């Protein structure tokens, strides 16, 4: 398992989206995102792409926790079921758990809940582990 000190920092994109990593272990990663106006769709609800960004960030963080530096990972497949809308001003909480951790691939399930605890979306994502020389 990679230590917190060996983790790469958040991407600028995740920072713009307002994603915060609450906790990160090999068993679970929890991230939150406040639903700001710039993340809304035409209907004034959280844009699906922003919700997928939160899920991708949580799964990428989980993969980084499980692989040693300087190895890295990339998303190779992502599927999201959108179940409920999320209003501007709410906070989305994403909980990512591993379903499979192999030498070359990892599969994660990310459950995103609204502030009222109701599930907004469920994402299943596959990551490929890469050797990285910078």
C-alpha positions in Angstrom: 0.0 0.0 0.0 1.2 3.5 -0.9 1.6 5.9 2.0 -0.2 9.3 1.9 3.2 11.0 1.4 3.7 8.9 -1.8 0.4 9.9 -3.2 0.3 12.3 -6.1 -1.6 15.5 -5.4 -5.1 16.1 -6.7 -5.3 17.1 -10.3 -6.2 20.7 -11.2 -9.4 19.5 -12.7 -10.4 17.8 -9.3 -9.6 21.1 -7.6 -11.7 23.1 -9.9 -14.6 20.6 -9.3 -14.1 21.1 -5.6 -13.4 17.5 -4.8 -12.0 16.7 -1.3 -10.6 13.4 -0.2 -12.0 12.6 3.2 -10.2 9.3 3.7 -8.2 6.8 1.6 -7.4 3.2 2.6 -7.0 0.0 0.7 -10.6 -0.9 1.8 -12.4 2.4 1.1 -11.9 5.9 -0.4 -14.4 8.6 0.5 -14.5 11.9 -1.4 -16.9 14.8 -1.3 -17.9 17.5 -3.7 -20.1 20.6 -3.0 -22.5 21.1 -5.8 -21.7 24.7 -7.0 -23.5 26.6 -9.7 -20.6 26.0 -12.2 -21.2 22.2 -11.9 -24.9 22.4 -12.8 -26.6 21.3 -16.0 -29.3 23.3 -17.9 -31.9 22.1 -15.4 -30.0 23.5 -12.4 -29.0 20.1 -11.1 -25.6 18.5 -10.8 -24.2 17.7 -14.3 -23.8 14.0 -14.9 -20.2 14.6 -16.1 -19.4 16.3 -12.8 -20.8 13.3 -10.9 -18.7 11.0 -13.1 -15.6 13.1 -12.3 -16.2 12.6 -8.6 -16.5 8.8 -9.1 -13.4 8.7 -11.3 -11.4 10.7 -8.8 -12.4 8.4 -6.0 -11.5 5.2 -8.0 -8.2 6.7 -9.2 -7.3 7.5 -5.6 -8.2 4.0 -4.5 -6.0 2.6 -7.3 -3.1 4.9 -6.3 -3.4 3.7 -2.7 -3.0 0.1 -3.8 0.0 0.4 -6.1 3.6 1.3 -5.3 5.2 4.4 -6.6 6.2 5.0 -9.4 3.4 2.8 -10.9 0.3 4.6 -11.9 -3.2 3.8 -13.3 -5.7 4.8 -15.9 -9.4 4.4 -16.3 -10.2 2.0 -19.1 -14.0 1.6 -18.5 -16.6 3.5 -16.6 -20.3 2.9 -16.3 -22.7 5.1 -14.2 -26.3 4.6 -13.3 -27.9 8.0 -12.5 -30.7 7.4 -10.0 -31.6 10.9 -8.5 -30.8 14.5 -9.2 -28.7 16.6 -6.9 -29.5 20.2 -6.3 -27.0 23.1 -6.3 -26.0 23.8 -2.7 -26.0 20.1 -1.7 -22.9 18.0 -1.1 -22.3 14.7 -2.8 -20.4 12.0 -0.9 -18.7 9.2 -3.0 -17.7 5.9 -1.3 -15.4 3.8 -3.4 -14.7 0.1 -2.6 -12.6 -2.4 -4.5 -14.4 -5.3 -6.2 -11.3 -6.8 -7.7 -7.6 -6.0 -7.2 -5.2 -7.7 -9.6 -1.7 -7.1 -10.8 -2.8 -5.3 -14.0 -6.4 -4.4 -13.5 -8.7 -3.2 -10.7 -12.4 -2.9 -10.5 -14.2 -0.4 -8.2 -17.7 0.4 -7.2 -18.5 4.0 -6.3 -21.8 4.9 -4.6 -22.6 8.6 -4.6 -25.1 9.9 -2.1 -26.8 13.2 -1.6 -26.9 15.2 1.6 -30.1 13.4 2.6 -28.4 10.0 2.3 -30.3 8.9 -0.8 -28.2 7.3 -3.6 -27.7 9.6 -6.5 -25.6 7.4 -8.7 -23.6 4.1 -8.7 -20.5 3.8 -10.9 -18.5 0.7 -11.7 -15.0 1.5 -13.0 -12.1 -0.6 -14.3 -8.5 0.7 -14.0 -5.4 -0.6 -15.6 -2.1 -0.5 -13.7 0.8 1.1 -15.7 4.5 1.3 -15.2 5.5 4.9 -15.3 8.8 6.6 -15.8 7.5 10.2 -15.8 
